[in-house]
Amino acid sequence: MSAVAAEWIKLRTLRSTWWALGVGVSISLALTALGASTVISRWDPARTSDQAAMGIVVAVYVGVILAQLPLGMLGAMTISGEHASGMIDTTFVATPSRARVLLAKAAVLSGAAVGGSLLIAVPGYLYGRFVAAEFHPSLLPAGAWTVIAGGTLMIVVTTLLGLALGTVLRNGAVATAALVAIVLVLPFVARLLPWGEQLNRFLPAYPALQLIEQAPDIMPTWTAFTVLAAWAVIPLSIAVIANERSRHGS
């Protein structure tokens, strides 16, 4: 717990943390409000209360995942900034286990990502209910929890992927470029390939879009969650191994 506490102190005292959260949350909230208003204005008057509630949740979590890149950049900068300043050496003196340091950073960043998602989702949901009041939306239909879990997982995964890339590449700009390539560029490139549909299933974007009901269901829900989570677990595992090898090599 001491490693987690130390990483939390470092994260909340970094100016970049508040910039990333502020930019991500502000832009996502604005786009969520705009998107929800536009979508709800086009609803069929015969829409049921459960359908209205589900539509609100989907609109909100489309907005939530728009904050993923600023938070992914935060994940990359958290570790690459320490390498650039040399503070990482002090961190490893205080906590010799590099795996423990990385996992502590991952825990703190996951909390920040979930917190950021709630700062977007809660006001966005309340605004959506206000705009859709004439449809008398129910509270939360059963299917809404899949959307909530999928959208939240996506923003956490992107944040941790940024951390893993920053750990391995040790350069914030390069790690950010790699993050953008994986999250945004590769899915578009894959569409141009004959086997692109199969490739897209294993990239983080498609499972996330399926879970928030923005893409057709081409895989079971549990598979979508597994593929998405793997984009945090596998890169972090590689980063831990690379860190330990660096330690033994130094």
Secondary structure, DSSP 4 states (H G I P E B T S, - for coil): -HHHHHHHHHHHH-HHHHHHHHHHHHHHHHHHHHHHHHHHHT--TT--HHHHHHHHHHHHHHHHGGGHHHHHHHHHHHHHHHHHHTHHHHHHHH---HHHHHHHHHHHHHHHHHHHHHHHHHHHHHHHHHHTGGG---S--TTHHHHHHHHHHHHHHHHHHHHHHHHHH--HHHHHHHHHIIIIIHHHHHHTSTTHHHHHTTSSHHHHHHHTTSS---S-HHHHHHHHHHHHHHHHHHHHHHHHHHHHH-
